[in-house]
Amino acid sequence: MGLFNNTDANEEKIEKIYEKMLAEGEDVIIAYKLVRDLIILTNMRLITIDKQGLTGKKKLIVSYPLFKLCRYQIENSPYFDIDSEVAIWFDGVNEPVKFKLSKGTNVFEFSKHLSTYGLSVH
């Protein structure tokens, strides 16, 4: 994804908008708005929503089940980098899912949630 200026998204609002996509018992844990795009972490999967085109009405929605989580890395520097770069690898997917979380975002909270829910399904 690799976009800037992310903000924490309201999880309840996100869950209401995308509830038709969520499985029974699936809850939104944390979500980030990345300019036009969205990253949603639920207790079952990571969902990326890439708004395309000039109007953003067309969306590419990709779902990555957490039971396929292989590893992840977070690269941040409190002194030099503006953003933290996140890369997540899933079994069966050639390239990692990549995006940037802007400085000031609690990247360790994201890491904690990803570990908690990613490890619990193995």
N, CA, C and O atoms as CSV, one atom per row, in Angstrom:
chain,resi,resn,atom,element,x,y,z
A,1,MET,N,N,0.830,-1.178,0.000
A,1,MET,CA,C,0.000,0.000,0.000
A,1,MET,C,C,0.881,1.251,0.000
A,1,MET,O,O,0.793,2.070,-0.914
A,2,GLY,N,N,1.720,1.399,1.010
A,2,GLY,CA,C,2.724,2.442,1.013
A,2,GLY,C,C,2.207,3.860,0.900
A,2,GLY,O,O,2.750,4.638,0.116
A,3,LEU,N,N,1.194,4.223,1.641
A,3,LEU,CA,C,0.672,5.577,1.583
A,3,LEU,C,C,0.941,6.295,2.897
A,3,LEU,O,O,1.219,5.655,3.911
A,4,PHE,N,N,0.860,7.616,2.883
A,4,PHE,CA,C,1.226,8.415,4.042
A,4,PHE,C,C,-0.005,8.996,4.733
A,4,PHE,O,O,-1.140,8.823,4.289
A,5,ASN,N,N,0.267,9.694,5.841
A,5,ASN,CA,C,-0.752,10.440,6.585
A,5,ASN,C,C,-1.885,9.570,7.090
A,5,ASN,O,O,-3.055,9.933,6.968
A,6,ASN,N,N,-1.543,8.422,7.657
A,6,ASN,CA,C,-2.597,7.570,8.187
A,6,ASN,C,C,-3.110,8.118,9.509
A,6,ASN,O,O,-2.409,8.840,10.218
A,7,THR,N,N,-4.325,7.766,9.819
A,7,THR,CA,C,-4.917,8.099,11.104
A,7,THR,C,C,-5.623,6.862,11.611
A,7,THR,O,O,-6.043,6.002,10.838
A,8,ASP,N,N,-5.746,6.787,12.930
A,8,ASP,CA,C,-6.537,5.697,13.481
A,8,ASP,C,C,-7.966,5.887,13.005
A,8,ASP,O,O,-8.508,6.990,13.062
A,9,ALA,N,N,-8.559,4.827,12.546
A,9,ALA,CA,C,-9.948,4.883,12.102
A,9,ALA,C,C,-10.835,4.405,13.248
A,9,ALA,O,O,-10.404,3.602,14.075
A,10,ASN,N,N,-12.040,4.885,13.296
A,10,ASN,CA,C,-12.987,4.474,14.321
A,10,ASN,C,C,-13.427,3.042,14.030
A,10,ASN,O,O,-14.117,2.779,13.046
A,11,GLU,N,N,-13.014,2.119,14.906
A,11,GLU,CA,C,-13.277,0.695,14.670
A,11,GLU,C,C,-14.770,0.383,14.594
A,11,GLU,O,O,-15.191,-0.439,13.780
A,12,GLU,N,N,-15.569,1.034,15.434
A,12,GLU,CA,C,-17.019,0.782,15.424
A,12,GLU,C,C,-17.634,1.246,14.107
A,12,GLU,O,O,-18.490,0.567,13.541
A,13,LYS,N,N,-17.194,2.401,13.625
A,13,LYS,CA,C,-17.706,2.921,12.356
A,13,LYS,C,C,-17.291,2.003,11.204
A,13,LYS,O,O,-18.096,1.700,10.324
A,14,ILE,N,N,-16.035,1.566,11.217
A,14,ILE,CA,C,-15.527,0.656,10.181
A,14,ILE,C,C,-16.315,-0.649,10.199
A,14,ILE,O,O,-16.711,-1.162,9.152
A,15,GLU,N,N,-16.537,-1.180,11.403
A,15,GLU,CA,C,-17.265,-2.449,11.528
A,15,GLU,C,C,-18.675,-2.310,10.975
A,15,GLU,O,O,-19.183,-3.229,10.331
A,16,LYS,N,N,-19.311,-1.172,11.220
A,16,LYS,CA,C,-20.673,-0.952,10.723
A,16,LYS,C,C,-20.681,-0.869,9.190
A,16,LYS,O,O,-21.566,-1.429,8.543
A,17,ILE,N,N,-19.696,-0.169,8.612
A,17,ILE,CA,C,-19.626,-0.017,7.157
A,17,ILE,C,C,-19.356,-1.356,6.473
A,17,ILE,O,O,-19.958,-1.662,5.443
A,18,TYR,N,N,-18.453,-2.151,7.044
A,18,TYR,CA,C,-18.021,-3.384,6.394
A,18,TYR,C,C,-18.587,-4.639,7.047
A,18,TYR,O,O,-18.062,-5.732,6.836
A,19,GLU,N,N,-19.655,-4.500,7.839
A,19,GLU,CA,C,-20.204,-5.653,8.559
A,19,GLU,C,C,-20.667,-6.776,7.627
A,19,GLU,O,O,-20.669,-7.942,8.022
A,20,LYS,N,N,-21.055,-6.442,6.408
A,20,LYS,CA,C,-21.491,-7.474,5.458
A,20,LYS,C,C,-20.330,-8.377,5.046
A,20,LYS,O,O,-20.546,-9.507,4.606
A,21,MET,N,N,-19.102,-7.883,5.187
A,21,MET,CA,C,-17.912,-8.662,4.838
A,21,MET,C,C,-17.433,-9.540,5.990
A,21,MET,O,O,-16.740,-10.533,5.773
A,22,LEU,N,N,-17.799,-9.176,7.200
A,22,LEU,CA,C,-17.257,-9.859,8.374
A,22,LEU,C,C,-17.966,-11.177,8.637
A,22,LEU,O,O,-19.183,-11.288,8.486
A,23,ALA,N,N,-17.188,-12.169,9.033
A,23,ALA,CA,C,-17.744,-13.478,9.370
A,23,ALA,C,C,-18.415,-13.414,10.738
A,23,ALA,O,O,-18.185,-12.489,11.518
A,24,GLU,N,N,-19.240,-14.406,11.010
A,24,GLU,CA,C,-19.870,-14.485,12.322
A,24,GLU,C,C,-18.775,-14.628,13.379
A,24,GLU,O,O,-17.899,-15.485,13.258
A,25,GLY,N,N,-18.826,-13.801,14.398
A,25,GLY,CA,C,-17.824,-13.828,15.461
A,25,GLY,C,C,-16.569,-13.030,15.147
A,25,GLY,O,O,-15.637,-12.995,15.952
A,26,GLU,N,N,-16.536,-12.390,13.987
A,26,GLU,CA,C,-15.365,-11.589,13.613
A,26,GLU,C,C,-15.556,-10.152,14.078
A,26,GLU,O,O,-16.610,-9.556,13.856
A,27,ASP,N,N,-14.542,-9.604,14.719
A,27,ASP,CA,C,-14.595,-8.240,15.241
A,27,ASP,C,C,-13.417,-7.430,14.718
A,27,ASP,O,O,-12.311,-7.949,14.569
A,28,VAL,N,N,-13.664,-6.153,14.442
A,28,VAL,CA,C,-12.589,-5.243,14.058
A,28,VAL,C,C,-11.796,-4.907,15.317
A,28,VAL,O,O,-12.362,-4.446,16.308
A,29,ILE,N,N,-10.484,-5.138,15.273
A,29,ILE,CA,C,-9.610,-4.864,16.405
A,29,ILE,C,C,-9.013,-3.470,16.292
A,29,ILE,O,O,-9.054,-2.687,17.240
A,30,ILE,N,N,-8.460,-3.172,15.129
A,30,ILE,CA,C,-7.847,-1.865,14.900
A,30,ILE,C,C,-7.901,-1.578,13.404
A,30,ILE,O,O,-7.866,-2.497,12.585
A,31,ALA,N,N,-7.984,-0.310,13.060
A,31,ALA,CA,C,-8.041,0.074,11.646
A,31,ALA,C,C,-7.279,1.378,11.457
A,31,ALA,O,O,-7.252,2.236,12.339
A,32,TYR,N,N,-6.665,1.507,10.297
A,32,TYR,CA,C,-5.933,2.720,9.947
A,32,TYR,C,C,-6.393,3.207,8.589
A,32,TYR,O,O,-6.514,2.432,7.641
A,33,LYS,N,N,-6.649,4.506,8.510
A,33,LYS,CA,C,-6.976,5.139,7.234
A,33,LYS,C,C,-5.675,5.699,6.682
A,33,LYS,O,O,-5.000,6.487,7.344
A,34,LEU,N,N,-5.325,5.289,5.463
A,34,LEU,CA,C,-4.093,5.723,4.802
A,34,LEU,C,C,-4.467,6.587,3.608
A,34,LEU,O,O,-4.634,6.063,2.507
A,35,VAL,N,N,-4.598,7.859,3.787
A,35,VAL,CA,C,-5.067,8.810,2.781
A,35,VAL,C,C,-6.406,8.322,2.237
A,35,VAL,O,O,-7.443,8.640,2.818
A,36,ARG,N,N,-6.420,7.561,1.140
A,36,ARG,CA,C,-7.677,7.053,0.582
A,36,ARG,C,C,-7.923,5.601,0.948
A,36,ARG,O,O,-9.058,5.129,0.882
A,37,ASP,N,N,-6.886,4.895,1.330
A,37,ASP,CA,C,-6.982,3.453,1.558
A,37,ASP,C,C,-7.227,3.142,3.033
A,37,ASP,O,O,-7.239,4.033,3.882
A,38,LEU,N,N,-7.419,1.857,3.311
A,38,LEU,CA,C,-7.766,1.432,4.663
A,38,LEU,C,C,-7.101,0.095,4.961
A,38,LEU,O,O,-7.059,-0.790,4.107
A,39,ILE,N,N,-6.585,-0.046,6.168
A,39,ILE,CA,C,-6.054,-1.308,6.681
A,39,ILE,C,C,-6.931,-1.676,7.869
A,39,ILE,O,O,-7.094,-0.878,8.792
A,40,ILE,N,N,-7.495,-2.876,7.853
A,40,ILE,CA,C,-8.358,-3.336,8.944
A,40,ILE,C,C,-7.787,-4.641,9.483
A,40,ILE,O,O,-7.568,-5.588,8.729
A,41,LEU,N,N,-7.549,-4.687,10.787
A,41,LEU,CA,C,-7.133,-5.923,11.436
A,41,LEU,C,C,-8.302,-6.411,12.275
A,41,LEU,O,O,-8.773,-5.709,13.170
A,42,THR,N,N,-8.765,-7.617,11.979
A,42,THR,CA,C,-9.831,-8.223,12.774
A,42,THR,C,C,-9.215,-9.354,13.590
A,42,THR,O,O,-8.017,-9.619,13.495
A,43,ASN,N,N,-10.026,-10.005,14.375
A,43,ASN,CA,C,-9.533,-11.144,15.141
A,43,ASN,C,C,-9.303,-12.367,14.254
A,43,ASN,O,O,-8.824,-13.393,14.738
A,44,MET,N,N,-9.640,-12.275,12.949
A,44,MET,CA,C,-9.481,-13.410,12.040
A,44,MET,C,C,-8.614,-13.131,10.818
A,44,MET,O,O,-8.062,-14.064,10.234
A,45,ARG,N,N,-8.481,-11.864,10.417
A,45,ARG,CA,C,-7.759,-11.564,9.179
A,45,ARG,C,C,-7.323,-10.107,9.109
A,45,ARG,O,O,-7.745,-9.256,9.892
A,46,LEU,N,N,-6.458,-9.865,8.132
A,46,LEU,CA,C,-6.054,-8.514,7.774
A,46,LEU,C,C,-6.753,-8.195,6.461
A,46,LEU,O,O,-6.689,-8.982,5.516
A,47,ILE,N,N,-7.413,-7.062,6.396
A,47,ILE,CA,C,-8.130,-6.650,5.191
A,47,ILE,C,C,-7.503,-5.348,4.703
A,47,ILE,O,O,-7.349,-4.397,5.469
A,48,THR,N,N,-7.141,-5.316,3.413
A,48,THR,CA,C,-6.659,-4.077,2.816
A,48,THR,C,C,-7.708,-3.599,1.817
A,48,THR,O,O,-8.241,-4.383,1.032
A,49,ILE,N,N,-7.989,-2.316,1.860
A,49,ILE,CA,C,-8.961,-1.722,0.940
A,49,ILE,C,C,-8.251,-0.598,0.200
A,49,ILE,O,O,-7.881,0.421,0.784
A,50,ASP,N,N,-8.072,-0.806,-1.095
A,50,ASP,CA,C,-7.349,0.120,-1.954
A,50,ASP,C,C,-8.361,0.815,-2.854
A,50,ASP,O,O,-8.901,0.208,-3.779
A,51,LYS,N,N,-8.615,2.092,-2.579
A,51,LYS,CA,C,-9.537,2.854,-3.420
A,51,LYS,C,C,-8.802,3.235,-4.690
A,51,LYS,O,O,-7.690,3.761,-4.642
A,52,GLN,N,N,-9.436,2.962,-5.840
A,52,GLN,CA,C,-8.784,3.159,-7.126
A,52,GLN,C,C,-9.508,4.199,-7.956
A,52,GLN,O,O,-10.678,4.501,-7.719
A,53,GLY,N,N,-8.803,4.739,-8.928
A,53,GLY,CA,C,-9.398,5.718,-9.830
A,53,GLY,C,C,-9.457,7.102,-9.206
A,53,GLY,O,O,-9.118,7.294,-8.038
A,54,LEU,N,N,-9.891,8.053,-10.004
A,54,LEU,CA,C,-9.957,9.437,-9.544
A,54,LEU,C,C,-10.991,9.643,-8.448
A,54,LEU,O,O,-10.764,10.408,-7.511
A,55,THR,N,N,-12.112,8.971,-8.563
A,55,THR,CA,C,-13.187,9.178,-7.592
A,55,THR,C,C,-13.057,8.275,-6.374
A,55,THR,O,O,-13.622,8.571,-5.322
A,56,GLY,N,N,-12.325,7.189,-6.505
A,56,GLY,CA,C,-12.177,6.257,-5.387
A,56,GLY,C,C,-13.384,5.369,-5.176
A,56,GLY,O,O,-13.478,4.677,-4.163
A,57,LYS,N,N,-14.314,5.382,-6.131
A,57,LYS,CA,C,-15.508,4.540,-5.981
A,57,LYS,C,C,-15.193,3.069,-6.217
A,57,LYS,O,O,-15.820,2.187,-5.631
A,58,LYS,N,N,-14.219,2.814,-7.076
A,58,LYS,CA,C,-13.794,1.439,-7.316
A,58,LYS,C,C,-12.810,1.060,-6.213
A,58,LYS,O,O,-11.897,1.824,-5.899
A,59,LYS,N,N,-13.000,-0.129,-5.626
A,59,LYS,CA,C,-12.156,-0.559,-4.514
A,59,LYS,C,C,-11.626,-1.961,-4.763
A,59,LYS,O,O,-12.346,-2.841,-5.235
A,60,LEU,N,N,-10.361,-2.150,-4.440
A,60,LEU,CA,C,-9.770,-3.480,-4.443
A,60,LEU,C,C,-9.675,-3.907,-2.983
A,60,LEU,O,O,-8.933,-3.312,-2.202
A,61,ILE,N,N,-10.425,-4.934,-2.622
A,61,ILE,CA,C,-10.453,-5.428,-1.247
A,61,ILE,C,C,-9.766,-6.789,-1.224
A,61,ILE,O,O,-10.167,-7.713,-1.932
A,62,VAL,N,N,-8.725,-6.898,-0.401
A,62,VAL,CA,C,-7.982,-8.154,-0.285
A,62,VAL,C,C,-8.016,-8.595,1.171
A,62,VAL,O,O,-7.772,-7.805,2.083
A,63,SER,N,N,-8.322,-9.872,1.370
A,63,SER,CA,C,-8.425,-10.461,2.704
A,63,SER,C,C,-7.302,-11.477,2.898
A,63,SER,O,O,-7.121,-12.384,2.085
A,64,TYR,N,N,-6.557,-11.311,3.980
A,64,TYR,CA,C,-5.463,-12.224,4.313
A,64,TYR,C,C,-5.798,-12.899,5.638
A,64,TYR,O,O,-5.778,-12.237,6.676
A,65,PRO,N,N,-6.104,-14.195,5.637
A,65,PRO,CA,C,-6.443,-14.880,6.892
A,65,PRO,C,C,-5.223,-14.962,7.812
A,65,PRO,O,O,-4.120,-15.284,7.371
A,66,LEU,N,N,-5.437,-14.667,9.086
A,66,LEU,CA,C,-4.324,-14.650,10.033
A,66,LEU,C,C,-3.706,-16.020,10.260
A,66,LEU,O,O,-2.557,-16.110,10.691
A,67,PHE,N,N,-4.446,-17.094,9.978
A,67,PHE,CA,C,-3.843,-18.411,10.166
A,67,PHE,C,C,-2.763,-18.677,9.114
A,67,PHE,O,O,-2.007,-19.641,9.232
A,68,LYS,N,N,-2.687,-17.825,8.087
A,68,LYS,CA,C,-1.645,-17.934,7.062
A,68,LYS,C,C,-0.468,-16.984,7.336
A,68,LYS,O,O,0.471,-16.915,6.544
A,69,LEU,N,N,-0.523,-16.258,8.450
A,69,LEU,CA,C,0.544,-15.332,8.813
A,69,LEU,C,C,1.843,-16.095,9.052
A,69,LEU,O,O,1.888,-17.019,9.864
A,70,CYS,N,N,2.896,-15.704,8.340
A,70,CYS,CA,C,4.213,-16.346,8.505
A,70,CYS,C,C,5.118,-15.500,9.390
A,70,CYS,O,O,5.703,-15.990,10.356
A,71,ARG,N,N,5.222,-14.225,9.044
A,71,ARG,CA,C,6.082,-13.323,9.808
A,71,ARG,C,C,5.726,-11.892,9.446
A,71,ARG,O,O,4.999,-11.632,8.487
A,72,TYR,N,N,6.258,-10.972,10.238
A,72,TYR,CA,C,6.106,-9.563,9.908
A,72,TYR,C,C,7.322,-8.805,10.398
A,72,TYR,O,O,8.058,-9.267,11.269
A,73,GLN,N,N,7.516,-7.639,9.824
A,73,GLN,CA,C,8.592,-6.772,10.294
A,73,GLN,C,C,8.079,-5.346,10.344
A,73,GLN,O,O,7.250,-4.927,9.537
A,74,ILE,N,N,8.596,-4.621,11.311
A,74,ILE,CA,C,8.274,-3.208,11.455
A,74,ILE,C,C,9.601,-2.473,11.549
A,74,ILE,O,O,10.431,-2.761,12.411
A,75,GLU,N,N,9.779,-1.534,10.659
A,75,GLU,CA,C,11.010,-0.757,10.643
A,75,GLU,C,C,10.673,0.668,11.044
A,75,GLU,O,O,9.904,1.354,10.371
A,76,ASN,N,N,11.260,1.101,12.153
A,76,ASN,CA,C,11.044,2.487,12.550
A,76,ASN,C,C,12.287,3.026,13.227
A,76,ASN,O,O,13.086,2.275,13.786
A,77,SER,N,N,12.433,4.316,13.170
A,77,SER,CA,C,13.531,5.007,13.815
A,77,SER,C,C,12.969,6.279,14.421
A,77,SER,O,O,12.400,7.102,13.704
A,78,PRO,N,N,13.114,6.455,15.713
A,78,PRO,CA,C,12.522,7.638,16.344
A,78,PRO,C,C,13.196,8.945,15.935
A,78,PRO,O,O,12.658,10.022,16.191
A,79,TYR,N,N,14.360,8.862,15.306
A,79,TYR,CA,C,15.099,10.087,15.011
A,79,TYR,C,C,15.100,10.492,13.543
A,79,TYR,O,O,15.082,11.683,13.235
A,80,PHE,N,N,15.121,9.528,12.637
A,80,PHE,CA,C,15.343,9.875,11.238
A,80,PHE,C,C,14.122,9.682,10.347
A,80,PHE,O,O,13.846,10.520,9.488
A,81,ASP,N,N,13.406,8.616,10.538
A,81,ASP,CA,C,12.287,8.318,9.644
A,81,ASP,C,C,11.023,9.023,10.094
A,81,ASP,O,O,10.755,9.148,11.289
A,82,ILE,N,N,10.273,9.467,9.149
A,82,ILE,CA,C,8.979,10.065,9.443
A,82,ILE,C,C,7.959,8.967,9.695
A,82,ILE,O,O,7.082,9.109,10.547
A,83,ASP,N,N,8.074,7.887,8.961
A,83,ASP,CA,C,7.078,6.820,9.015
A,83,ASP,C,C,7.700,5.504,9.462
A,83,ASP,O,O,8.911,5.303,9.364
A,84,SER,N,N,6.847,4.614,9.953
A,84,SER,CA,C,7.246,3.237,10.237
A,84,SER,C,C,6.768,2.384,9.076
A,84,SER,O,O,5.609,2.465,8.669
A,85,GLU,N,N,7.656,1.577,8.552
A,85,GLU,CA,C,7.294,0.700,7.445
A,85,GLU,C,C,6.939,-0.673,7.992
A,85,GLU,O,O,7.677,-1.246,8.794
A,86,VAL,N,N,5.810,-1.189,7.552
A,86,VAL,CA,C,5.324,-2.492,7.991
A,86,VAL,C,C,5.293,-3.422,6.784
A,86,VAL,O,O,4.815,-3.048,5.712
A,87,ALA,N,N,5.802,-4.628,6.965
A,87,ALA,CA,C,5.731,-5.663,5.926
A,87,ALA,C,C,5.234,-6.938,6.597
A,87,ALA,O,O,5.751,-7.341,7.639
A,88,ILE,N,N,4.230,-7.571,5.996
A,88,ILE,CA,C,3.627,-8.777,6.569
A,88,ILE,C,C,3.602,-9.855,5.492
A,88,ILE,O,O,3.107,-9.632,4.387
A,89,TRP,N,N,4.141,-11.024,5.826
A,89,TRP,CA,C,4.172,-12.148,4.896
A,89,TRP,C,C,3.108,-13.164,5.273
A,89,TRP,O,O,2.929,-13.503,6.443
A,90,PHE,N,N,2.406,-13.641,4.250
A,90,PHE,CA,C,1.395,-14.674,4.428
A,90,PHE,C,C,1.775,-15.874,3.572
A,90,PHE,O,O,2.255,-15.716,2.449
A,91,ASP,N,N,1.561,-17.068,4.102
A,91,ASP,CA,C,1.831,-18.305,3.376
A,91,ASP,C,C,0.999,-18.327,2.094
A,91,ASP,O,O,-0.204,-18.068,2.127
A,92,GLY,N,N,1.639,-18.634,0.972
A,92,GLY,CA,C,0.931,-18.713,-0.301
A,92,GLY,C,C,0.871,-17.402,-1.061
A,92,GLY,O,O,0.348,-17.361,-2.174
A,93,VAL,N,N,1.400,-16.318,-0.476
A,93,VAL,CA,C,1.423,-15.014,-1.141
A,93,VAL,C,C,2.888,-14.670,-1.396
A,93,VAL,O,O,3.690,-14.633,-0.462
A,94,ASN,N,N,3.237,-14.418,-2.654
A,94,ASN,CA,C,4.641,-14.197,-3.013
A,94,ASN,C,C,5.245,-12.945,-2.397
A,94,ASN,O,O,6.367,-12.981,-1.892
A,95,GLU,N,N,4.527,-11.863,-2.433
A,95,GLU,CA,C,5.041,-10.582,-1.949
A,95,GLU,C,C,4.408,-10.234,-0.603
A,95,GLU,O,O,3.254,-10.578,-0.351
A,96,PRO,N,N,5.158,-9.555,0.258
A,96,PRO,CA,C,4.562,-9.144,1.532
A,96,PRO,C,C,3.557,-8.014,1.326
A,96,PRO,O,O,3.631,-7.269,0.349
A,97,VAL,N,N,2.632,-7.903,2.248
A,97,VAL,CA,C,1.727,-6.761,2.298
A,97,VAL,C,C,2.535,-5.645,2.949
A,97,VAL,O,O,3.048,-5.818,4.054
A,98,LYS,N,N,2.652,-4.499,2.272
A,98,LYS,CA,C,3.465,-3.399,2.793
A,98,LYS,C,C,2.633,-2.134,2.899
A,98,LYS,O,O,1.797,-1.839,2.045
A,99,PHE,N,N,2.884,-1.397,3.971
A,99,PHE,CA,C,2.279,-0.085,4.126
A,99,PHE,C,C,3.091,0.705,5.130
A,99,PHE,O,O,3.934,0.155,5.838
A,100,LYS,N,N,2.830,2.000,5.185
A,100,LYS,CA,C,3.547,2.884,6.098
A,100,LYS,C,C,2.571,3.475,7.100
A,100,LYS,O,O,1.475,3.910,6.747
A,101,LEU,N,N,2.993,3.480,8.355
A,101,LEU,CA,C,2.232,4.130,9.414
A,101,LEU,C,C,2.974,5.410,9.771
A,101,LEU,O,O,4.177,5.382,10.031
A,102,SER,N,N,2.266,6.523,9.785
A,102,SER,CA,C,2.924,7.807,9.990
A,102,SER,C,C,3.463,7.943,11.408
A,102,SER,O,O,2.990,7.300,12.345
A,103,LYS,N,N,4.463,8.797,11.528
A,103,LYS,CA,C,5.076,9.064,12.830
A,103,LYS,C,C,3.989,9.522,13.794
A,103,LYS,O,O,3.119,10.312,13.428
A,104,GLY,N,N,4.041,9.032,15.001
A,104,GLY,CA,C,3.015,9.351,15.986
A,104,GLY,C,C,2.002,8.229,16.138
A,104,GLY,O,O,1.279,8.176,17.133
A,105,THR,N,N,1.942,7.325,15.154
A,105,THR,CA,C,1.072,6.157,15.260
A,105,THR,C,C,1.738,5.156,16.189
A,105,THR,O,O,2.944,4.923,16.097
A,106,ASN,N,N,0.966,4.569,17.074
A,106,ASN,CA,C,1.512,3.581,18.001
A,106,ASN,C,C,1.701,2.261,17.260
A,106,ASN,O,O,0.825,1.395,17.267
A,107,VAL,N,N,2.856,2.126,16.623
A,107,VAL,CA,C,3.144,0.944,15.815
A,107,VAL,C,C,3.252,-0.301,16.692
A,107,VAL,O,O,3.013,-1.414,16.225
A,108,PHE,N,N,3.610,-0.115,17.955
A,108,PHE,CA,C,3.723,-1.263,18.855
A,108,PHE,C,C,2.352,-1.809,19.238
A,108,PHE,O,O,2.213,-2.998,19.525
A,109,GLU,N,N,1.347,-0.951,19.244
A,109,GLU,CA,C,-0.025,-1.422,19.471
A,109,GLU,C,C,-0.461,-2.320,18.313
A,109,GLU,O,O,-1.052,-3.378,18.526
A,110,PHE,N,N,-0.162,-1.887,17.084
A,110,PHE,CA,C,-0.478,-2.711,15.914
A,110,PHE,C,C,0.256,-4.044,15.996
A,110,PHE,O,O,-0.331,-5.098,15.752
A,111,SER,N,N,1.543,-3.994,16.342
A,111,SER,CA,C,2.354,-5.204,16.471
A,111,SER,C,C,1.787,-6.146,17.526
A,111,SER,O,O,1.735,-7.359,17.325
A,112,LYS,N,N,1.368,-5.583,18.639
A,112,LYS,CA,C,0.790,-6.395,19.724
A,112,LYS,C,C,-0.475,-7.105,19.252
A,112,LYS,O,O,-0.647,-8.300,19.492
A,113,HIS,N,N,-1.359,-6.369,18.583
A,113,HIS,CA,C,-2.606,-6.968,18.095
A,113,HIS,C,C,-2.331,-8.026,17.028
A,113,HIS,O,O,-2.945,-9.093,17.032
A,114,LEU,N,N,-1.409,-7.728,16.121
A,114,LEU,CA,C,-1.071,-8.688,15.070
A,114,LEU,C,C,-0.509,-9.970,15.684
A,114,LEU,O,O,-0.860,-11.071,15.260
A,115,SER,N,N,0.354,-9.825,16.673
A,115,SER,CA,C,0.913,-11.000,17.356
A,115,SER,C,C,-0.158,-11.754,18.125
A,115,SER,O,O,-0.237,-12.980,18.043
A,116,THR,N,N,-0.974,-11.037,18.864
A,116,THR,CA,C,-2.016,-11.669,19.677
A,116,THR,C,C,-2.948,-12.511,18.818
A,116,THR,O,O,-3.192,-13.677,19.127
A,117,TYR,N,N,-3.466,-11.934,17.751
A,117,TYR,CA,C,-4.453,-12.642,16.940
A,117,TYR,C,C,-3.801,-13.555,15.910
A,117,TYR,O,O,-4.373,-14.586,15.555
A,118,GLY,N,N,-2.618,-13.198,15.425
A,118,GLY,CA,C,-1.915,-14.053,14.476
A,118,GLY,C,C,-1.393,-15.322,15.115
A,118,GLY,O,O,-1.443,-16.391,14.505
A,119,LEU,N,N,-0.895,-15.218,16.334
A,119,LEU,CA,C,-0.358,-16.391,17.022
A,119,LEU,C,C,-1.451,-17.274,17.603
A,119,LEU,O,O,-1.256,-18.478,17.769
A,120,SER,N,N,-2.596,-16.685,17.910
A,120,SER,CA,C,-3.663,-17.459,18.558
A,120,SER,C,C,-4.341,-18.440,17.611
A,120,SER,O,O,-5.022,-19.363,18.059
A,121,VAL,N,N,-4.162,-18.252,16.303
A,121,VAL,CA,C,-4.826,-19.144,15.349
A,121,VAL,C,C,-3.931,-20.282,14.888
A,121,VAL,O,O,-4.363,-21.126,14.103
A,122,HIS,N,N,-2.696,-20.317,15.362
A,122,HIS,CA,C,-1.760,-21.383,14.950
A,122,HIS,C,C,-1.817,-22.540,15.902
A,122,HIS,O,O,-1.103,-23.526,15.719
